[in-house]
C-alpha cells in the first residue's frame, strides 16, 4: 500500500485495517508471564503490584524484546537469534516535579498485543517498497504515588527492536529526564562520535568527556551509535525515530557501570548557540520518540535493516509528492557566469541541480537572504536552468530563516527548487520544533530541503519526503580517512540519508578516485553532491577522467538494495538496482584487499559488467589511476574485487 498518514497519539491500530489484527487484552499465544495479582482479562483499573514480563517476538523469530516489571520497577532487554543485544536495562521517565515513572510503585492496568504485516511505497528510498512487519506488546501502567497513567510500547521486527513511552492522561506534563539505559554484554565496543568528530571504538564505559560551558558536557556520544559484540558477527545500531516536540537523544557512559550507556536528553543546542532548555513541556497524551535498535547477524545485514527507522516514523503527510525529485547536484561559484556554466555542466553530466552555497546573498551571518550579491543575476540563472530542466538550490544560514513562511514563499516565486539550510544546531525541544517547522514550511512551498551541520536523523523524511538529506556527520569535504568512510555505512547512514559531497579527482583526498566513485553506490544519499570543490573546466577533457561515465549513469534512489559484504571500519560492498541495472560499490580502509563477489543477486540472462578498478597504487592514494574494463557475466559469475589501499571498485551491471 502507498504511504499514508494514519498515525495518532497514542497509536491504536484499527481492528479492520488491512494487514492488521485487532488488539487483544488476553495475550493468547504470546510470550507473557504475569504474577498472581496481575489483572484478569478486561481489567482497566488500578491493579495490585505484581511482577510480570512480556516478550515481543519478530514474526520471523529473529529478534525479541522483553519488558519486565519487578518490585514495581520497569526494565527491558533484547536478543537477536538468541544472542544478547541488550541485557536487563532500566526504563522510565522523570518529570519536573520529581515524579519518576517506572522506577518504583508501578502497576499494570491493561495490556494489549498485535502483529502487523504491511508494505508501503516510499516516494524514493533504498527500495521501491518497504515491508512493515512486527509484533507489538503494550502495557498501560499507573504510578501509584502520583496516579499518573502511562504506557510503554515494545516492538520486535525482523530488522530490530524498538520501544517508547506514552503519557496517557489528558492535559500537560513537563519531562525533565529519560531514565532509559542500555546495558551491553561483556566485550561490546561502541562507535562513539560527537558532532563532526571521527568515530572512536571504545568500551561503553569509556566514552570521552567532551563539551564546553555552553554545551552539554560529559562522556556523551551522538546517535546513531553502533555496537559490535564479542564473537565478531552480531552488530547493532541505536537510533531514534519519530522525534517530535522532544529533545534529541545522546547517550552517556555511567560511572561505576562500565558496560552501560544511559539516555541523555540534550539541554543545549549542539554548539551552544541557542536557549538552554532543561525540561520539555508537552500536551498529553504524548508519545516520546521511538528508541530503535537496528540489528544484524552480520555487518552487511545491518546495512540492509536500516529501514526500521522509517517504519517507526509517521507515514507521509503529503497528498501530492509528484514534485519531489531527488537527484545529483553541483555547487557553482558565486557568479552569473558560473551559474550558467554549471547548468550546462549539469545537462552534459546527467545532474539534476546546481547550488549556490554560502555567500550568494553576502556575508553568511547576515539575516537577510532575499537579495543576491551584484555578481549573481539570479533571475537569469534560474530562468536558464529551468529552460534546461535543471533545478536551483540556494544555501541559507539558519539565522536568515527565522521567518520561513516569508522566505520560502519568496524563493518559490523565484522558481527555486530547494533550500540547503546551514548551521542547524539540533538538540533542544525548541530546535526539534524549529527543524520540523522548516521542513513542513518547505513542503508547503514545494521546496526540497537539505539540513546541514549538527542535525541527526529521526525518520522524518518519511513524513515529509521533501527533506531529502541532511549532514550530521564528519563530511567528505574534510577529506577523512578511508577507515572513516567504511565506518559510516554501519553507523551514521543507518539512521537516515547523508549528504556526503563526493570529491572525485581531488588531490587532497586520502583515498583513491575509485573509492570516491564507489561512495555513490555504497552510501544512501538521495541528494548527492558531486565534484565538490571543482568547476566544469576541470573536466573539459573527459578522457582525463575515466570515472565520469559512472557518475553520469548512477541514480540516487533505488528499486532494490543489498549489502553484499562488510565489516565496520574495514570494508563494505553494496549493490543497488535501478530499473534493470545494478550499481555495485566496494570500498576498503587503508588495507588493500581482494574480495570474491558472487553475482547471485542477478536475474537470468547475461549482463555486461563495466568495472572501474584501482590501478597500480600511486605514491598517495589519490594518485592511483582508474582502470576500466568490461566483461560478460551471469548470476553464476564470481568477480574478484581487488582494491588498493584506501581504494575501491565501482561496477555497472547492465543486461546484455
BELTA-V768920 format. One record per residue. PHI is phi in radians with two decimals (none if undefined). OMEGA is omega in whole degrees, -180 to 180 (999 if undefined). NEAR is the number of other ideal C-beta (glycine too) atoms within 12 Angstrom. Layout:
((PHI:OMEGA:NEAR) (PHI:OMEGA:NEAR))
//
This chain:
((none:178:20) (-1.17:179:19) (-1.19:180:32) (-2.58:-176:21) (-1.50:175:19) (-2.50:180:20) (-1.70:174:28) (-2.28:179:15) (-2.04:-13:26) (-1.27:-178:30) (-1.12:176:29) (-2.38:-180:24) (-1.00:179:30) (-1.25:-179:17) (-1.15:-177:13) (-1.96:177:9) (-1.20:-179:21) (-1.08:177:17) (1.38:-177:20) (-2.14:172:24) (-1.93:-176:25) (-1.16:179:16) (-1.28:-178:28) (-2.36:174:23) (-1.41:177:25) (-1.53:-173:19) (-1.61:-178:32) (-1.11:178:13) (1.43:-180:14) (-1.67:-179:31) (-1.48:-175:26) (-2.40:172:32) (-2.24:-179:20) (-2.17:175:28) (-1.19:-174:21) (-1.11:-177:13) (-1.62:-179:18) (-1.22:-176:29) (-1.12:167:32) (-1.49:-179:18) (-1.04:175:15) (1.45:180:13) (-1.19:-179:22) (-2.39:-179:18) (-1.68:178:16) (-1.22:-180:24) (-1.78:171:28) (-1.18:-180:24) (-1.08:179:28) (-2.68:172:28) (-1.24:-178:23) (-2.77:172:37) (-2.59:179:31) (-2.50:-178:39) (-2.17:170:31) (-1.63:-178:42) (-2.11:178:35) (-0.99:-179:35) (-0.96:177:26) (-1.61:177:21) (1.41:-171:19) (-1.32:-175:30) (-1.95:173:44) (-2.32:172:39) (-2.30:-177:44) (-2.01:174:37) (-2.00:-177:48) (-2.25:172:35) (-2.11:-177:40) (-2.24:-178:25) (0.91:176:17) (1.44:-179:30) (-2.00:-177:28) (-1.65:174:42) (-2.62:180:35) (-2.58:174:45) (-2.74:-177:36) (-2.57:177:45) (-2.38:169:33) (-2.18:-179:40) (0.88:177:23) (1.48:179:14) (-1.52:-177:28) (-1.26:175:31) (-1.73:175:41) (-2.34:176:45) (-1.33:-177:28) (-0.89:-172:27) (-2.39:-174:40) (-1.38:169:36) (-2.20:174:43) (2.69:175:37) (-2.22:175:43) (-2.01:179:30) (-1.64:-173:33) (-1.15:179:19) (-1.51:180:17) (1.66:178:16) (-1.09:178:28) (-2.01:179:30) (-1.69:174:44) (1.82:-177:45) (-1.54:179:31) (-2.91:175:22) (1.19:-180:25) (-1.72:175:44) (-2.24:178:39) (-1.53:176:45) (-1.89:-179:33) (-2.91:175:33) (-2.57:-175:41) (-2.50:170:37) (-2.73:174:34) (-2.80:175:34) (-2.10:-177:31) (-2.04:173:31) (-2.55:-180:24) (-2.22:164:28) (-2.21:176:20) (-2.44:-174:31) (-1.95:177:24) (-1.29:175:39) (-1.12:176:34) (-2.78:178:36) (2.87:179:38) (-1.32:-178:41) (-2.46:-178:27) (-1.23:175:23) (-2.32:-180:21) (-2.17:177:37) (-1.60:-179:28) (-1.99:-170:35) (-2.35:-177:31) (-2.80:166:41) (-1.95:178:39) (-2.04:169:45) (-2.06:-176:40) (-2.42:172:38) (-1.85:163:44) (-1.53:-169:35) (-2.33:173:45) (-2.38:172:33) (-1.49:-172:37) (-1.20:180:24) (-1.34:-175:21) (-1.76:-175:25) (1.11:175:19) (-1.31:178:35) (-1.71:178:32) (-2.58:-176:41) (-2.41:167:42) (-2.14:-179:48) (-1.97:177:44) (-2.12:179:48) (-2.36:174:45) (-2.15:178:44) (-1.99:169:46) (-1.05:-176:32) (-1.69:-179:40) (2.72:-180:48) (-2.33:-179:48) (-2.74:175:46) (-2.70:174:49) (-2.74:179:41) (-1.87:173:47) (-2.29:171:34) (-1.49:-167:38) (-1.63:-174:31) (-1.27:-180:25) (-1.38:-180:14) (2.61:180:15) (-2.58:177:18) (-2.58:177:35) (-2.06:-175:24) (-1.66:-180:39) (-1.75:-174:26) (-2.87:172:33) (-1.97:-171:39) (-1.74:179:33) (-1.05:171:42) (-2.20:177:34) (-2.23:180:47) (-1.69:-174:29) (-1.78:175:40) (-1.11:177:30) (-0.99:178:17) (1.56:179:19) (-1.31:169:36) (-2.01:175:31) (-2.06:-178:42) (-1.64:-172:42) (-1.59:173:37) (-2.69:177:35) (-2.16:-179:38) (0.99:-179:33) (-1.94:176:26) (-1.35:171:27) (-1.23:180:26) (-1.32:-176:37) (-2.29:179:27) (-1.32:-176:28) (-2.42:170:26) (-1.15:-178:28) (-0.91:-179:39) (-1.43:-174:28) (-2.08:175:24) (-1.13:-176:36) (-1.18:176:21) (-1.34:-178:18) (-2.44:178:23) (1.88:180:28) (-2.20:-179:16) (-1.14:-179:9) (-1.79:179:18) (-2.22:171:27) (-1.12:-176:38) (-2.13:177:20) (2.34:179:25) (-1.36:-169:31) (-1.99:175:36) (-2.29:177:43) (-1.46:168:43) (-1.68:-6:47) (-1.15:-179:47) (-2.16:-177:47) (-1.72:178:47) (-2.13:172:48) (-1.98:-168:37) (-2.12:174:33) (-0.98:-175:18) (1.94:167:18) (1.60:-177:17) (-1.75:-179:22) (-1.11:180:36) (-2.61:-180:45) (-2.54:179:46) (-2.39:179:46) (-1.50:-180:49) (-2.34:169:48) (-2.20:-180:46) (-2.48:178:45) (1.04:176:40) (-1.45:180:44) (-2.28:177:35) (0.97:-175:30) (-2.67:179:42) (-1.24:178:42) (-1.27:179:44) (-1.58:163:43) (-1.98:175:42) (-2.15:-175:43) (-2.24:167:38) (-1.06:-177:32) (-2.07:-180:29) (-1.02:178:14) (1.42:179:9) (-2.24:-170:22) (-1.13:180:22) (-1.77:-170:31) (-2.09:169:33) (-2.01:-179:42) (-2.10:176:33) (-1.09:174:39) (-2.38:179:34) (-1.51:-174:36) (-1.09:179:45) (-1.91:176:32) (-2.03:166:34) (-1.22:-167:33) (-0.96:-179:39) (-1.97:170:26) (1.25:-174:23) (-1.69:-173:25) (-2.26:-174:31) (-1.08:177:17) (-1.33:176:21) (-2.26:-179:29) (-1.57:178:20) (-2.43:179:26) (-2.29:178:38) (-1.63:-176:24) (-2.31:171:31) (-1.48:-178:18) (-1.89:5:28) (-1.06:-177:25) (-2.56:177:33) (-1.86:174:38) (-1.26:175:47) (-1.07:173:44) (-1.23:169:44) (-1.71:-173:48) (-1.90:173:50) (-2.12:176:51) (-1.32:-176:48) (-2.20:174:47) (-2.58:174:39) (-1.31:169:28) (-2.30:179:27) (-1.12:178:40) (-1.11:-179:32) (-1.10:178:31) (-1.01:-180:44) (-1.05:-180:45) (-1.25:-175:39) (-1.68:-174:42) (-1.12:-177:46) (-1.21:172:41) (-0.95:-178:47) (-1.07:178:45) (-1.22:-179:46) (-1.08:180:41) (-1.49:-176:46) (-1.50:175:42) (-1.02:180:34) (-1.16:-174:33) (-0.99:177:34) (-1.65:-174:28) (-1.83:178:29) (-1.29:-179:14) (-2.05:177:14) (-2.07:-175:30) (-1.10:-177:11) (-1.49:-176:23) (-1.49:-175:32) (-2.21:171:30) (-1.08:180:38) (2.96:-178:35) (-1.83:-174:41) (-2.27:179:47) (-2.34:178:46) (-1.43:-179:41) (-1.88:176:43) (-1.27:-166:28) (-1.57:173:30) (-2.46:175:23) (-1.11:-178:27) (-1.06:179:21) (-1.14:177:29) (-1.12:179:42) (-1.11:179:29) (-1.13:178:29) (-1.13:177:41) (-1.09:180:36) (-1.09:178:27) (-1.11:179:37) (-1.06:179:38) (-1.10:-177:24) (-1.17:-172:22) (-1.87:175:36) (1.25:176:26) (-1.63:-178:42) (-1.94:-174:35) (-2.48:161:46) (-2.02:-178:50) (-2.41:167:48) (-1.62:-176:45) (-1.59:-176:35) (-0.92:179:28) (1.93:-178:27) (-1.17:175:43) (-1.94:179:32) (1.79:-179:22) (-0.97:-177:15) (-1.14:177:28) (-1.40:179:17) (-1.14:177:19) (-1.65:179:19) (-2.03:180:22) (-1.93:-177:39) (-1.97:-176:24) (-2.32:178:17) (-1.14:174:30) (-1.15:-176:23) (-1.07:-178:13) (-1.30:-177:20) (-2.11:171:30) (-1.56:-171:21) (-1.10:178:33) (-1.00:-180:18) (-1.19:180:21) (-1.15:-180:40) (-1.11:180:33) (-1.09:-180:20) (-1.15:179:26) (-1.05:-179:39) (-1.06:180:20) (-1.13:-180:17) (-1.77:180:24) (1.35:-179:19) (-1.94:178:38) (-1.58:178:40) (-1.97:177:46) (-1.92:-180:48) (-2.02:173:49) (-1.39:176:39) (-2.43:171:43) (-1.16:-175:32) (-1.03:180:39) (-1.15:178:25) (-1.69:-177:33) (-1.99:-180:40) (-1.18:176:21) (-2.13:-174:21) (-1.10:179:31) (-1.02:-180:19) (-1.18:-175:19) (-1.19:-177:35) (-1.21:175:37) (-1.09:177:20) (-1.09:-179:27) (-1.06:178:41) (-1.06:180:27) (-1.16:177:16) (-1.34:-175:31) (1.67:179:26) (-1.22:-179:40) (-1.66:-176:40) (-2.90:-178:46) (-2.22:170:48) (-1.82:-173:47) (-1.67:-172:46) (-1.83:-180:34) (0.95:177:28) (-1.49:-177:41) (-1.63:-178:38) (-1.15:173:46) (2.76:-174:45) (-1.44:174:34) (-0.97:-179:37) (-1.09:-180:28) (-1.27:172:39) (-1.00:-180:39) (-1.16:177:26) (-1.14:180:31) (-1.08:-179:46) (-1.16:176:35) (-1.20:176:30) (-1.01:-177:42) (-1.15:-180:41) (-1.14:-180:26) (-1.19:175:30) (-1.03:178:42) (-1.11:179:35) (-0.99:-179:25) (-1.78:177:29) (0.95:176:29) (-2.02:168:42) (-1.20:177:47) (-2.45:179:49) (-2.21:-178:46) (-1.70:-172:47) (-1.98:179:40) (1.42:-164:34) (-1.54:176:38) (-2.20:-176:48) (-2.09:-175:48) (-1.29:173:44) (-2.59:172:44) (1.41:-173:44) (-1.26:176:44) (-1.20:171:50) (-1.28:-177:40) (-1.22:177:33) (-2.22:-174:37) (-1.21:170:42) (-1.24:173:41) (-1.40:-167:47) (-1.40:-180:48) (-2.90:178:44) (-2.75:179:41) (-1.59:179:37) (1.11:-176:41) (-2.85:170:44) (-1.22:-166:31) (-1.39:-179:34) (-1.18:177:40) (-1.16:177:26) (-1.69:176:23) (0.93:-179:28) (-1.26:-180:34) (-1.30:173:27) (-1.10:178:42) (-1.07:176:32) (-1.07:-177:37) (-1.06:-179:50) (-1.60:167:44) (-1.56:-171:42) (-1.03:180:45) (-1.04:-177:51) (-1.76:-174:47) (-2.31:-175:50) (-0.93:-175:47) (-1.25:175:44) (-1.12:-176:51) (-1.28:-178:44) (2.85:-176:47) (-1.05:-169:46) (-2.50:177:42) (-1.44:-169:49) (-2.16:169:40) (0.76:-178:40) (-1.14:-175:47) (-1.99:179:35) (-1.18:174:43) (1.37:-180:34) (-1.64:-179:29) (-1.21:178:19) (-1.52:178:19) (-1.07:174:37) (-1.77:-180:29) (-2.33:173:44) (-1.34:177:47) (-1.12:180:44) (-1.20:174:49) (-1.00:177:54) (-1.11:179:50) (-1.08:-176:50) (-1.09:179:49) (-0.95:-176:49) (-1.15:175:45) (-1.76:-175:48) (-1.24:-177:50) (-1.47:172:49) (-1.56:-177:46) (-2.57:-174:45) (-1.07:170:41) (-1.94:-169:48) (-1.93:177:42) (-1.43:-178:46) (-1.95:174:46) (1.00:-179:41) (-1.03:-179:32) (1.34:-174:27) (-1.92:177:34) (-2.16:-178:24) (-0.99:-176:31) (-1.09:180:17) (-1.06:-175:23) (-1.81:-177:28) (-1.07:177:17) (-1.91:-174:11) (-1.04:-179:19) (-1.12:177:12) (-1.39:-173:15) (-2.30:-174:29) (-1.13:179:29) (-1.44:-175:43) (-1.01:-179:33) (-1.03:176:24) (-1.08:-179:39) (-1.20:177:43) (-1.03:-169:27) (-1.52:-166:28) (-1.25:175:42) (-1.49:179:34) (-2.11:176:39) (-2.30:-159:35) (-2.42:172:33) (-1.56:-178:23) (-2.76:178:26) (-2.33:178:38) (-2.50:170:32) (-1.44:-172:39) (-1.66:-178:37) (-2.90:175:36) (2.87:173:39) (-2.63:-172:31) (-0.95:180:41) (1.35:-176:32) (-2.00:-178:30) (-2.85:180:43) (-2.76:174:46) (-2.36:-180:43) (-2.27:175:45) (-2.00:179:43) (-2.32:-178:41) (-1.90:171:30) (-2.25:-173:28) (1.14:-179:17) (-1.77:-175:19) (-1.98:177:28) (-1.79:175:41) (-2.14:-176:42) (-2.04:174:47) (-2.06:176:48) (-2.22:-179:48) (-2.43:176:53) (-2.19:175:41) (-1.40:-176:34) (-1.28:178:28) (-1.73:174:20) (-1.18:178:25) (-2.80:175:31) (-2.16:179:22) (-1.96:171:29) (-1.59:-172:17) (-2.02:175:35) (-1.16:-179:22) (-1.74:-177:32) (-1.12:-180:19) (-1.31:178:27) (-1.25:174:34) (-1.37:180:17) (-1.24:178:13) (1.59:-179:17) (-1.87:-179:19) (-2.28:170:32) (-1.65:178:23) (-1.71:172:36) (-1.73:-171:34) (-1.94:173:39) (-1.79:-173:44) (-2.25:173:39) (-1.23:171:42) (-1.49:178:23) (-1.07:-175:17) (-0.97:177:26) (-1.48:179:21) (-1.07:172:10) (-2.18:-176:21) (-0.93:-176:36) (-1.15:179:30) (-1.53:177:24) (-1.25:-176:35) (-1.26:173:24) (-1.66:179:38) (-1.97:-176:24) (-2.00:172:27) (-2.55:179:19) (-2.39:179:19) (-2.74:177:21) (-1.63:-178:21) (-2.37:172:31) (-2.37:179:23) (-1.15:178:20) (-1.55:-177:16) (-1.41:168:23) (-2.08:180:18) (-1.57:170:35) (-1.53:-177:21) (-1.76:-179:37) (-1.67:-178:29) (-2.24:176:44) (-1.27:173:37) (-0.94:-177:32) (1.02:-174:38) (-1.92:-178:49) (-3.09:169:49) (-2.48:175:49) (-2.29:-171:48) (-2.30:172:47) (-1.86:180:39) (-2.03:-174:38) (-2.08:179:26) (-0.96:-179:21) (-1.25:999:18))
//
